[in-house]
């Protein structure tokens, strides 16, 4: 009998170790996808150790810090659980001291984080920082602490009391109402991922190139107007028909440039410095504007902080410009208009990529270079005709009007999110809700009529509500695939806690 009991305990521990390895390997995969996507490595861009160090001179934003903490917590949780029952511990019949356990988790978290941060140096759209390594390491430590709390006798005793106590239907209903409220808040990470909160204020405004001087564009430009709000579609025709539209007070104009003559070009609002030639003035065409080429372009004398700050505050914009390409086959993409600090850092860019108009917008979801989502409008530069472009953005909708209000292209940023990013956002959204649902079902266990209602609605509502919000606010189409995926993740989070606790109890 005793031998049979020992065999069951040994088998249970083997299953638990396998379970821990799945958590560790799975969390490593999530870390690699979240930190290294789109995996467009360029190992030739760095040629010396000094360049590696210089690439770590970046700023970490508050939201990035929170994400880095959360990202490494499952890794620390799985490691702590694995170390609790590894072969060394069994062999010596003593638990690994807490100090050594935390030290091992700290070193492994720091090693994994350092590896991905160094690899990010070779990805143009990524910006490694020393703060990320620290935050990731702290996240791993917090994950190990979470395991210790979850595995503690105090929590086990508290859960037993919760499970054995009789709860009134009113108390269960109140707790479930808080769960429903949390569901409505899960849209927040999606919405926050599409605003301009991570815009840099110190980027200059550039017309026809980059600060690196290697993304030149050949073409004509007649004017440039920027607003810190998205003009509604029903008012867009006013921009095309009223030449004085941007001169009127109260229309949120943050910059207005008319390219007339050979000298520097002042911002008519007086808020941003002059656009001055980098090179010498070129041909001036009364109908098309000034000629920009790869050796001669325009850049503000000082940083365009006012433009960057105003647009960042509203997370909306309208850009109007009259341009024509001088070469229908320009690649690079060749930069037409940019608020950027180089080829890997930007807030906003309009560029030509063959015959297509290429757009980049910096948001937490699109990355530091605005290149996580591929936004292109085809055939704009199929010929050298002059086009009046009006571009508006109000999260998550980007609209590009060409020559008239009736001819426009609608780009929904939610539709351009990669599968890897969607997996990451869905995981961090629904797994925590599954944890909450696990506790709710434990509380309602003795109220069988409430238990099944809680279980069914608690699994269905989170993904259904998120999808409805995304359809209504984001303009995307309803996807049953992602509703089912959300239900699966919520159920996984719930059953992870329930099954794990049952397996731990079986060891005792």
PyMOL commands that set and color helices and strands:
alter all, ss='L'
color gray80, all
select helices_A, chain A and resi 2-36+49-54+62-84+87-92+98-120+130-150+153-164+169-185+188-192+233-241+245-247+305-314+413-416+419-443+448-474+480-507
alter helices_A, ss='H'
color red, helices_A
select strands_A, chain A and resi 204-207+219-227+253-258+275-278+284-285+289-292+297-300+316-325+334-342+345-353+356-361+375-377+387-394+397-402+408-412
alter strands_A, ss='S'
color yellow, strands_A
deselect
rebuild
show_as cartoon
